[in-house]
Amino acid sequence: MLKKSLRFWILTLLCLTMFGLLSSTLLVSYFVTKENAINHTMEINRVYSEKLAQITDQSFESMKESLSLRAIDMVPLLSDEEGLTKALYQYLRSSNYFNSIAVINEEAKVLTSAPALDVIGFHVHSVGITEALEKKETLISDLYDGVVGQKILLISSPLQDHEGNYYGLLAGVIYLQDHNIIETVLGEHFSQDGSYVYVVDQHGSIIYHADRNRIGEVVSDNPVVKKLMNGESGAMKVTNTKEIDMLAGFTHIPSSNWGIVSQTPYEVIMEPVLGTIKKMMFYSIPFVLLTFLLARMFANRIAYPLQQLAMQTYKLKENKSTVNETKIPTWYFEAEQLNQTFKDYIQNQESQLQSATKEALTDPLTGLANRRALIKTLQALQEQMHFSIILIDIDHFKTVNDTLGHKTGDETLVFFAEAMQRITREKDVCGRFGGEEFMIILPEAGTQDAIDVAKRLKGFLQDTISPAGRVITFSAGIGFYCDSYEEEIDQFLNRVDAALYKAKDQGRNQYKTA
């Protein structure tokens, strides 16, 4: 029986090895990619829920503080029903915190409200009002069914004069099933891929959900909600009430014992994972074929010395005499050459990888995008959409370095960077343009949107003491860009820079539009 040649066994072994390596690589890649995608998505949702929790907590603290200040102003008007009602309407119009506001005396009688409700003149002994009258302090009620037929939250502040006499309470009402402040803060975070945000109270009742019909629903059996009710924060995979697997990040808010959950459907992240594996298989085919052809060639070269030796042995056997000594290269020599070839190839690849440098796109001090990253972002947006930018220069920053030192100057820059991130949207890009110059890129935003952002930043800085020990101000140039403009990015930046210098020349602490 004719035995298989060495070349056949080499190619067979190589094919089996290639198949095993390719299969194991794809399998390992699938599990690693899936695990990374799951962990990455859960971490994004955890950080996102933490950010939303901070925003929500700050909003409600501002609400309570505003209500307390207004309560002081209302006490002198308690005997003037017309003046009291007028003051309530003024407060309601000047604030977007509440759907309605009411003044309730110590006997739970509704004295007046804005807008006018059917309960004026009646005693209302709802859960929220009863609790507020008993505790006589500024507080946020649990979710309950109000007398107006809505699921509501009641934020109340006591009405007391300077002598401590108690007259009742000023109540701000949030209608959870209508458009409200919580929806304003969190509503923009709904995603088309099935990701969404919801808020629960300490009893596991839904306070906010993209589906208003679910507000008031008790979901305390949900594993994520259970952890929130225990004061825990984190991230985990969970099956929701609709039996859909979700990747959730959640944050507990200690001040109100609420919890915010941001979650993404599991199947959303699995689609790109499977797509990646399919692409790997597709792109591997040419390399597998090329490797097979090369292997066939090398198999012939490896077998050649043994073939020559076999021929010499056969001749010796047939002729039964000594043949001329022929120098035959052994397979050790060929294997060494092949090994050296692979070593040279690997070293060459490593050299190329080592010679490539990774572009730094982050400012090391503030953690924001640096100038190069900002320019790249502008170039990417140039032909895709309209956008606005705010080019900012901190006023008199040199005096901070000169009088307080560079350490304080650096701390001030970091403080300013955090302030920008605090007042911008998730999709906005904040960056350090150089020195004390910063930039905010606002995709799909107009000039007025940019002005509003500049005002919010200015208002935040006015209410906050910087590491320099004083309130810092800034000058800014604001510009709008549309893809229909026949203008290069450099020209656009020069135009906005000119607006910035105009703001500085005209006294600083102001903004100018380009």
C-alpha positions as CSV (number, residue, x, y, z in Angstrom):
1,M,0.0,0.0,0.0
2,L,1.4,3.4,-1.1
3,K,2.0,5.6,2.0
4,K,1.2,9.3,2.1
5,S,4.0,11.6,1.5
6,L,5.5,14.0,4.1
7,R,4.1,17.0,2.1
8,F,0.6,15.6,2.5
9,W,0.9,15.2,6.3
10,I,2.4,18.7,6.6
11,L,-0.5,20.2,4.7
12,T,-3.0,18.1,6.6
13,L,-1.5,19.2,9.9
14,L,-1.4,22.8,8.8
15,C,-5.1,22.8,7.7
16,L,-6.2,21.2,11.0
17,T,-4.1,23.8,12.9
18,M,-5.4,26.7,10.9
19,F,-9.0,25.5,11.4
20,G,-8.5,25.1,15.2
21,L,-6.8,28.5,15.6
22,L,-9.4,30.3,13.5
23,S,-12.2,28.6,15.4
24,S,-10.7,29.3,18.8
25,T,-9.8,32.9,17.9
26,L,-13.3,33.6,16.7
27,L,-14.8,31.9,19.8
28,V,-12.5,33.7,22.2
29,S,-13.1,37.0,20.4
30,Y,-16.8,36.5,20.7
31,F,-16.8,36.0,24.4
32,V,-14.2,38.7,25.1
33,T,-16.0,41.3,22.8
34,K,-19.3,40.4,24.4
35,E,-18.0,40.7,27.9
36,N,-16.3,44.0,27.1
37,A,-19.4,45.4,25.4
38,I,-21.6,44.4,28.4
39,N,-19.1,45.9,31.0
40,H,-18.6,49.0,28.9
41,T,-22.4,49.6,28.5
42,M,-23.1,49.0,32.2
43,E,-20.3,51.4,33.2
44,I,-21.6,54.1,30.8
45,N,-25.1,53.7,32.2
46,R,-23.7,53.8,35.8
47,V,-21.8,57.0,35.2
48,Y,-24.7,58.4,33.3
49,S,-27.2,57.7,36.1
50,E,-24.7,59.2,38.6
51,K,-24.6,62.4,36.5
52,L,-28.4,62.5,36.2
53,A,-28.7,61.9,40.0
54,Q,-26.4,64.9,40.6
55,I,-28.5,67.1,38.3
56,T,-31.8,65.9,39.8
57,D,-30.6,66.4,43.4
58,Q,-29.3,69.9,42.6
59,S,-32.6,70.8,40.9
60,F,-34.7,69.7,43.9
61,E,-32.3,71.4,46.3
62,S,-32.7,74.6,44.3
63,M,-36.5,74.0,44.4
64,K,-36.6,73.7,48.1
65,E,-34.4,76.8,48.6
66,S,-36.5,78.8,46.2
67,L,-39.7,77.8,48.0
68,S,-38.3,78.6,51.4
69,L,-37.3,82.1,50.3
70,R,-40.7,82.7,48.7
71,A,-42.5,81.5,51.9
72,I,-40.8,84.3,53.8
73,D,-42.2,86.8,51.3
74,M,-45.7,85.3,51.5
75,V,-46.2,85.7,55.3
76,P,-46.9,89.5,55.3
77,L,-49.5,88.9,52.5
78,L,-51.6,86.3,54.3
79,S,-54.2,88.9,55.2
80,D,-54.3,90.2,51.6
81,E,-55.9,87.5,49.5
82,E,-55.6,89.5,46.3
83,G,-51.9,90.4,46.9
84,L,-51.2,86.8,47.9
85,T,-52.8,85.4,44.8
86,K,-50.9,87.9,42.6
87,A,-47.6,86.9,44.3
88,L,-48.3,83.2,43.7
89,Y,-48.9,83.9,40.0
90,Q,-45.7,85.9,39.7
91,Y,-43.7,83.1,41.3
92,L,-45.3,80.5,39.1
93,R,-44.5,82.5,35.9
94,S,-40.9,83.3,37.0
95,S,-40.1,79.7,37.9
96,N,-40.5,76.5,35.9
97,Y,-40.3,74.3,39.0
98,F,-44.0,73.6,39.7
99,N,-47.2,72.9,37.9
100,S,-49.2,74.7,40.6
101,I,-48.6,76.6,43.9
102,A,-50.9,77.0,46.8
103,V,-51.0,78.6,50.2
104,I,-52.5,76.4,52.9
105,N,-53.2,77.5,56.5
106,E,-52.4,75.5,59.7
107,E,-55.9,74.0,59.5
108,A,-55.3,72.5,56.1
109,K,-57.5,75.0,54.4
110,V,-56.5,76.1,50.9
111,L,-56.4,80.0,51.0
112,T,-55.4,80.5,47.4
113,S,-53.6,78.9,44.5
114,A,-52.0,79.5,41.1
115,P,-53.6,78.6,38.8
116,A,-56.9,78.7,40.6
117,L,-58.1,75.2,41.7
118,D,-61.5,73.9,42.7
119,V,-60.2,73.2,46.2
120,I,-59.7,76.9,47.2
121,G,-61.6,77.5,50.5
122,F,-61.8,73.8,51.3
123,H,-59.8,71.7,53.9
124,V,-57.5,69.3,52.1
125,H,-56.2,66.4,54.3
126,S,-54.1,64.7,51.7
127,V,-51.0,62.6,52.6
128,G,-48.5,65.3,51.6
129,I,-50.3,68.2,53.2
130,T,-50.9,66.3,56.5
131,E,-47.2,65.3,56.7
132,A,-46.1,68.9,55.9
133,L,-48.4,70.4,58.6
134,E,-47.2,67.9,61.2
135,K,-43.5,68.3,60.5
136,K,-43.5,72.1,59.9
137,E,-40.4,72.0,57.8
138,T,-39.3,72.2,54.2
139,L,-39.7,68.7,52.7
140,I,-40.6,66.7,49.6
141,S,-43.5,64.3,49.9
142,D,-43.8,60.7,48.7
143,L,-45.7,60.2,45.5
144,Y,-49.5,60.1,46.1
145,D,-52.8,60.6,44.4
146,G,-53.8,64.3,44.8
147,V,-57.3,65.7,45.2
148,V,-57.0,67.0,41.6
149,G,-57.0,63.5,40.3
150,Q,-53.2,63.4,39.5
151,K,-50.3,61.5,40.8
152,I,-48.3,64.3,42.4
153,L,-45.2,65.3,44.5
154,L,-45.6,68.0,47.0
155,I,-42.7,70.3,47.9
156,S,-43.6,72.5,50.9
157,S,-42.1,75.1,53.1
158,P,-43.6,76.4,56.4
159,L,-45.1,79.9,56.6
160,Q,-43.5,81.4,59.8
161,D,-42.9,85.0,60.9
162,H,-39.7,86.2,62.6
163,E,-41.2,85.4,66.0
164,G,-41.6,81.8,65.0
165,N,-45.4,81.9,64.7
166,Y,-46.7,79.2,62.3
167,Y,-49.4,80.0,59.8
168,G,-49.4,77.0,57.5
169,L,-47.3,76.2,54.4
170,L,-46.5,77.2,50.9
171,A,-46.9,74.2,48.7
172,G,-45.4,73.6,45.2
173,V,-47.1,70.8,43.3
174,I,-45.6,68.7,40.6
175,Y,-48.1,66.8,38.4
176,L,-46.1,63.7,37.5
177,Q,-48.3,62.7,34.6
178,D,-48.1,66.1,33.0
179,H,-45.1,67.9,31.6
180,N,-43.1,68.8,34.7
181,I,-39.6,69.8,35.9
182,I,-38.4,66.1,36.2
183,E,-39.4,65.5,32.6
184,T,-37.6,68.7,31.6
185,V,-34.4,67.6,33.3
186,L,-34.5,63.9,32.3
187,G,-36.8,63.8,29.2
188,E,-34.1,64.6,26.7
189,H,-32.2,61.4,27.6
190,F,-34.7,59.0,25.9
191,S,-32.9,57.1,23.2
192,Q,-34.2,55.5,19.9
193,D,-32.2,52.3,20.6
194,G,-34.5,51.4,23.4
195,S,-32.3,52.9,26.2
196,Y,-34.2,54.9,28.7
197,V,-34.1,56.5,32.2
198,Y,-36.5,56.1,35.0
199,V,-36.7,57.3,38.6
200,V,-38.1,55.5,41.7
201,D,-38.8,56.7,45.2
202,Q,-37.8,55.0,48.5
203,H,-40.9,52.7,48.3
204,G,-40.1,51.5,44.7
205,S,-42.8,53.6,43.0
206,I,-42.0,55.0,39.6
207,I,-41.8,58.9,39.8
208,Y,-40.6,59.4,36.3
209,H,-40.7,57.2,33.2
210,A,-40.8,57.9,29.5
211,D,-44.1,56.0,29.4
212,R,-46.3,58.3,31.7
213,N,-48.8,55.4,32.1
214,R,-46.2,53.7,34.3
215,I,-45.8,56.6,36.7
216,G,-47.0,55.4,40.1
217,E,-46.4,51.8,39.3
218,V,-44.6,49.9,42.2
219,V,-41.6,48.0,40.9
220,S,-40.0,47.0,44.2
221,D,-39.5,43.4,43.0
222,N,-37.1,44.6,40.3
223,P,-33.5,43.6,41.5
224,V,-32.1,47.0,40.6
225,V,-34.9,48.8,42.5
226,K,-34.3,46.5,45.5
227,K,-30.7,47.6,45.6
228,L,-31.7,51.3,45.3
229,M,-34.2,50.8,48.2
230,N,-31.2,49.5,50.2
231,G,-29.2,52.6,49.4
232,E,-26.9,50.9,46.9
233,S,-25.5,52.2,43.6
234,G,-23.8,50.3,40.8
235,A,-24.5,48.4,37.6
236,M,-25.9,45.0,36.7
237,K,-27.7,42.9,34.1
238,V,-31.4,42.7,34.8
239,T,-34.7,41.4,33.3
240,N,-37.3,44.1,33.3
241,T,-41.1,43.7,33.9
242,K,-41.6,43.1,30.1
243,E,-39.1,40.2,30.3
244,I,-36.5,42.1,28.3
245,D,-32.9,41.7,29.3
246,M,-31.4,45.1,30.2
247,L,-27.9,46.4,31.1
248,A,-28.6,48.9,33.9
249,G,-26.6,51.5,35.7
250,F,-28.2,52.9,38.9
251,T,-27.5,55.6,41.5
252,H,-29.1,56.2,44.9
253,I,-29.7,59.8,45.9
254,P,-29.2,60.0,49.7
255,S,-30.9,63.4,50.2
256,S,-34.3,62.2,48.9
257,N,-33.8,58.4,49.0
258,W,-34.7,58.3,45.3
259,G,-33.0,56.2,42.7
260,I,-32.2,56.9,39.1
261,V,-31.8,54.0,36.6
262,S,-30.3,54.3,33.1
263,Q,-30.6,51.1,31.1
264,T,-30.0,49.7,27.6
265,P,-31.5,46.5,26.0
266,Y,-29.1,43.6,26.0
267,E,-29.9,42.8,22.4
268,V,-28.8,46.3,21.3
269,I,-25.1,45.6,22.3
270,M,-25.3,42.0,21.0
271,E,-26.0,43.1,17.4
272,P,-22.6,44.8,16.9
273,V,-20.8,42.0,18.7
274,L,-22.2,39.4,16.3
275,G,-21.5,41.8,13.4
276,T,-17.9,42.1,14.5
277,I,-17.4,38.3,14.6
278,K,-18.9,38.0,11.1
279,K,-16.6,40.7,9.8
280,M,-13.6,38.9,11.3
281,M,-14.6,35.7,9.5
282,F,-15.1,37.5,6.2
283,Y,-11.8,39.3,6.4
284,S,-10.0,36.2,7.5
285,I,-10.8,34.3,4.3
286,P,-8.1,36.0,2.1
287,F,-5.4,35.5,4.7
288,V,-6.4,31.9,5.2
289,L,-6.1,31.2,1.5
290,L,-2.8,33.1,1.2
291,T,-1.4,31.2,4.2
292,F,-2.4,27.9,2.6
293,L,-0.7,28.7,-0.7
294,L,2.5,29.8,1.2
295,A,2.3,26.7,3.4
296,R,2.1,24.5,0.3
297,M,5.2,26.1,-1.1
298,F,7.1,25.8,2.2
299,A,6.0,22.1,2.5
300,N,7.6,21.4,-0.8
301,R,10.8,23.1,0.4
302,I,10.8,21.2,3.7
303,A,10.2,17.8,1.9
304,Y,12.9,18.5,-0.8
305,P,16.0,17.5,1.3
306,L,14.3,14.2,2.4
307,Q,13.3,13.5,-1.2
308,Q,16.9,14.0,-2.3
309,L,18.2,11.8,0.6
310,A,15.7,9.1,-0.4
311,M,16.9,9.2,-4.0
312,Q,20.5,8.9,-3.0
313,T,19.6,6.0,-0.7
314,Y,17.7,4.3,-3.5
315,K,20.6,4.7,-5.9
316,L,22.9,3.2,-3.4
317,K,20.6,0.3,-2.9
318,E,20.1,-0.3,-6.6
319,N,23.7,0.1,-7.7
320,K,25.0,-1.6,-4.5
321,S,28.0,0.7,-4.7
322,T,29.2,3.9,-3.2
323,V,28.0,7.0,-5.0
324,N,29.6,10.3,-5.1
325,E,29.1,12.2,-1.9
326,T,26.5,14.9,-2.4
327,K,26.0,17.7,0.0
328,I,22.3,17.6,1.0
329,P,20.9,20.3,3.2
330,T,19.1,18.8,6.2
331,W,15.6,19.8,7.4
332,Y,17.2,21.4,10.4
333,F,18.8,24.0,8.2
334,E,15.5,24.7,6.4
335,A,13.6,24.9,9.7
336,E,16.1,27.4,11.1
337,Q,15.7,29.5,8.0
338,L,11.9,29.5,8.2
339,N,12.2,30.3,11.9
340,Q,14.5,33.2,11.2
341,T,12.1,34.4,8.5
342,F,9.3,34.5,11.0
343,K,11.5,36.2,13.6
344,D,12.4,38.9,11.1
345,Y,8.8,39.4,10.2
346,I,7.7,39.7,13.8
347,Q,10.6,42.1,14.6
348,N,9.6,44.2,11.5
349,Q,6.0,44.4,12.6
350,E,7.0,45.3,16.2
351,S,9.3,48.0,14.8
352,Q,6.5,49.5,12.8
353,L,4.1,49.4,15.8
354,Q,6.7,51.0,18.0
355,S,7.4,53.7,15.5
356,A,3.7,54.7,15.3
357,T,2.8,57.3,17.9
358,K,-0.7,57.7,19.4
359,E,-2.1,61.2,18.9
360,A,-2.9,62.8,22.2
361,L,-6.3,64.3,22.1
362,T,-6.8,65.2,25.8
363,D,-5.6,68.2,27.8
364,P,-3.6,66.6,30.6
365,L,-4.5,69.3,33.2
366,T,-8.3,69.6,32.8
367,G,-9.1,66.3,31.2
368,L,-11.0,68.1,28.4
369,A,-10.4,67.9,24.7
370,N,-7.3,69.7,23.6
371,R,-6.9,72.1,20.7
372,R,-6.2,69.3,18.2
373,A,-9.3,67.4,19.3
374,L,-11.4,70.5,19.0
375,I,-10.2,71.3,15.5
376,K,-10.9,67.7,14.4
377,T,-14.4,67.9,15.9
378,L,-15.1,71.1,14.0
379,Q,-13.8,69.6,10.8
380,A,-16.0,66.5,11.3
381,L,-19.1,68.7,12.0
382,Q,-18.3,71.0,9.1
383,E,-20.2,69.1,6.4
384,Q,-22.7,67.2,8.6
385,M,-24.8,69.8,10.4
386,H,-25.1,73.3,11.7
387,F,-23.5,74.1,15.1
388,S,-22.4,76.9,17.3
389,I,-19.3,77.5,19.4
390,I,-18.4,79.6,22.4
391,L,-14.8,80.7,22.5
392,I,-14.0,81.7,26.1
393,D,-11.1,83.6,27.7
394,I,-10.9,83.8,31.6
395,D,-10.7,87.5,32.6
396,H,-7.5,88.6,34.4
397,F,-6.2,85.1,34.7
398,K,-2.6,86.3,34.7
399,T,-3.2,88.0,38.0
400,V,-4.1,84.7,39.5
401,N,-0.8,83.1,38.5
402,D,1.2,86.2,39.4
403,T,-0.4,86.7,42.9
404,L,-1.4,83.3,44.0
405,G,1.0,81.0,42.1
406,H,0.7,78.5,39.3
407,K,-0.8,75.8,41.5
408,T,-3.8,78.0,42.3
409,G,-3.9,79.0,38.6
410,D,-4.0,75.3,37.6
411,E,-6.8,74.6,40.2
412,T,-8.7,77.5,38.8
413,L,-8.5,76.2,35.3
414,V,-9.7,72.7,36.4
415,F,-12.5,74.4,38.3
416,F,-13.5,76.3,35.2
417,A,-13.4,73.1,33.1
418,E,-15.7,71.3,35.6
419,A,-18.1,74.3,35.5
420,M,-18.4,74.1,31.7
421,Q,-19.1,70.4,31.8
422,R,-21.7,70.9,34.5
423,I,-23.8,73.3,32.4
424,T,-23.5,71.6,29.0
425,R,-25.3,68.7,27.3
426,E,-24.0,65.2,26.9
427,K,-23.3,65.7,23.2
428,D,-21.6,69.1,23.6
429,V,-17.8,69.1,23.5
430,C,-15.9,71.2,26.0
431,G,-12.2,71.8,25.5
432,R,-9.2,73.8,26.4
433,F,-8.1,75.8,23.4
434,G,-4.9,76.9,25.0
435,G,-3.7,78.8,28.1
436,E,-6.8,80.3,29.7
437,E,-8.8,80.0,26.5
438,F,-11.6,77.4,26.4
439,M,-14.1,76.3,23.8
440,I,-17.6,74.8,23.9
441,I,-18.9,73.2,20.7
442,L,-22.7,72.9,20.5
443,P,-23.8,70.5,17.7
444,E,-27.2,71.3,16.2
445,A,-27.4,74.5,18.2
446,G,-28.2,78.1,17.1
447,T,-26.8,81.4,18.3
448,Q,-29.5,81.8,21.0
449,D,-28.8,78.3,22.3
450,A,-25.1,79.3,22.6
451,I,-26.0,82.5,24.4
452,D,-28.2,80.6,26.8
453,V,-25.2,78.3,27.6
454,A,-23.0,81.3,28.1
455,K,-25.5,82.8,30.5
456,R,-25.8,79.5,32.5
457,L,-22.0,79.4,32.8
458,K,-21.9,83.0,33.9
459,G,-24.6,82.4,36.5
460,F,-22.9,79.3,37.9
461,L,-19.6,81.1,38.2
462,Q,-21.2,84.1,39.9
463,D,-22.7,81.8,42.6
464,T,-19.5,79.8,43.1
465,I,-16.2,80.8,44.7
466,S,-13.2,79.6,42.6
467,P,-10.0,78.2,44.0
468,A,-8.6,81.7,43.6
469,G,-10.9,82.8,46.5
470,R,-13.1,85.0,44.4
471,V,-15.7,84.9,41.6
472,I,-14.1,84.6,38.2
473,T,-15.6,86.1,35.1
474,F,-15.0,85.5,31.4
475,S,-15.2,87.1,28.0
476,A,-16.6,85.1,25.1
477,G,-17.1,85.2,21.4
478,I,-20.1,83.2,20.1
479,G,-20.4,82.0,16.5
480,F,-22.9,80.0,14.4
481,Y,-21.8,77.8,11.5
482,C,-24.0,76.1,8.8
483,D,-22.9,73.7,6.1
484,S,-24.3,76.1,3.5
485,Y,-21.8,78.7,4.5
486,E,-18.9,79.1,2.1
487,E,-16.4,79.5,4.9
488,E,-13.5,77.4,6.0
489,I,-13.1,76.4,9.7
490,D,-10.0,78.7,10.0
491,Q,-12.1,81.6,8.8
492,F,-14.9,80.8,11.1
493,L,-12.5,80.6,14.1
494,N,-11.0,83.9,13.2
495,R,-14.5,85.4,13.1
496,V,-15.3,84.1,16.5
497,D,-11.9,85.1,17.9
498,A,-12.5,88.6,16.7
499,A,-15.8,88.6,18.6
500,L,-14.0,87.4,21.7
501,Y,-11.4,90.2,21.5
502,K,-14.2,92.7,20.9
503,A,-15.8,91.5,24.2
504,K,-12.4,91.9,25.9
505,D,-11.8,95.4,24.5
506,Q,-15.2,96.6,25.6
507,G,-14.6,95.9,29.3
508,R,-14.6,92.0,29.6
509,N,-17.1,89.9,31.6
510,Q,-19.4,89.8,28.5
511,Y,-20.0,88.0,25.3
512,K,-20.2,89.1,21.7
513,T,-21.6,87.3,18.7
514,A,-19.7,86.9,15.5
